[in-house]
């Protein structure tokens, strides 16, 4: 897909984009001051996003023909709506590309994808310290839910629970 100067292109990432996608995942890890994915995790990301049976859907956003961000989505299901939900796992734009419309274009593309797929809603989480992201989503009309808490079990906790017979 070609892009003219100043243009923004949003597209599904392909297997040929795997290394580029992984560099952007690394950039998100650096931004959030987290460890980058291990070699094994990188292999799983490629398999799970670009393999024969993808578990998630990766997208790239390009500004002036250069990839400046990515998103990962997958579908969950609401038993009360009886409709799918598009879950946004990551949406990241390189800091130097922010404020140029790439993030908004990527987000709007995902909203259109959710509508096209018959989703009843979109959901995601934002780190409490990431005021830039909070402001971005609220400017677009998203509402922060206060009545729901996010819980998590790590792999180690799950294995511990199973080994204890709890």
C-alpha positions, -999 to +999 in steps of 0.1 A: +000+000+000+016+033-010+011+066+009+015+101-002+034+127+019+014+135+051-010+106+045-020+082+072-026+045+063-041+020+087-039-017+077-038-052+091-003-063+097+009-092+076+035-120+083+059-099+063+055-071+089+064-094+118+098-079+126+085-043+123+056-053+145+080-067+171+101-035+170+069-015+178+061-039+207+096-033+220+090+005+218+058+001+238+077-019+265+104+008+266+077+035+269+060+017+298+094+009+314+087-028+311+110-057+300+109-063+263+094-097+252+118-126+255+129-146+224+103-172+233+076-146+237+086-130+204+081-164+187+047-167+203+037-132+192+046-141+156+028-174+158-003-161+175-007-130+154+005-143+120+002-181+122-023-205+106-048-199+135-043-163+147-054-156+183-052-118+179-054-093+151-024-070+146-027-036+128-002-010+117-006+027+112+018+044+088+025+081+085+042+092+053+048+056+044+066+048+078+051+026+104+046+047+135+022+026+156+003-006+161-027-021+177-037-056+189-073-067+191-093-098+197-129-106+204-146-115+236-183-121+240-210-104+262-236-129+275-259-100+284-257-082+250-254-115+232-229-098+209-191-099+205-169-072+221-138-059+203-111-059+230-082-035+224-051-050+240-026-024+228-027+008+209+007+025+207+020+054+186+057+063+187+062+094+208+076+114+178+045+107+157+020+117+183-003+146+177-003+140+139-035+121+136-021+085+134-035+074+168-069+088+160-069+072+126-059+038+140-086+041+168-113+051+143-103+021+121-108-002+150-141+013+158-152+007+122-140-029+125-160-034+156-191-020+139-186-040+108-182-072+129-214-066+148-198-058+181-220-044+209-190-025+224-153-020+225-133-023+257-097-017+268-077-008+299-053+022+304-026+024+330-035+049+357-003+070+352-008+073+314-026+106+313-019+111+276-038+080+268-066+088+292-070+123+277-069+108+242-097+083+248-119+108+267-116+133+239-129+106+216-159+101+238-149+070+258-161+067+293-140+052+321-158+025+340-157+029+378-180+000+386-157-027+373-123-038+387-097-056+366-083-087+382-054-109+371-038-142+378-003-147+365+007-181+349+026-189+381-004-182+403-026-203+381-002-232+382+001-228+420-037-229+423-039-261+403-010-277+422-026-269+456-060-282+445-077-250+455 
